[in-house]
Amino acid sequence: MYKKQAIVFIFSLLSMSYSFAKETLVVKDVDKAPLLLACNEKKSSPKINDNDLVSVLKREYSVSESQAKRVVEMLNTIPDLPKIDCNNVDTEYNAAHR
């Protein structure tokens, strides 16, 4: 009887640890403004490549290079980017990565 309880307990712990280990991707507060800026730039110039977008974020908005690269990578994972409102880009990113 105790063996069954122990097995159930172990499986419960394993499933809980898996759910905690599987971290959902969400936009951090520090990335919200640069993500919005990147979205606006991308929508105003749809053919801009990633390197140029990083350069614009660095030059025009004083975003650090590492943050600019991170934000551009985040932006590239949002489906149907041309159709979304950039004011809700962080919500769209969070919804796409749940």
C-alpha positions, 0 to 999 in steps of 0.5 A: 500500500505504501509503495502505491502512495510513494509512486503516486507521490513521486509522479506528482512531484515529477509533474510539478517540477516539469510544470515549473521548469517549463517557463513561459516566455513573457515580455519583461518590463524593461523590454516593453518600451523597446519592443514597442519602438521596434514594432513601430519601426518595423511597421513603418519600414516593413522591408527593414532587416534585423541588423538595420533595425538593431542599428535604428534602435541603438542610434535613434532610441539609445537602446543597448545593443544586447537589448536591441538584439533581444527585442528584435528576436522577440519581434520576429517570433510574433505571428501576423506582425503587420496586422497587430497594433504595436501598442499591444505588442507585448500582449501579443508576444505573451499570448504567442508564447504560452 
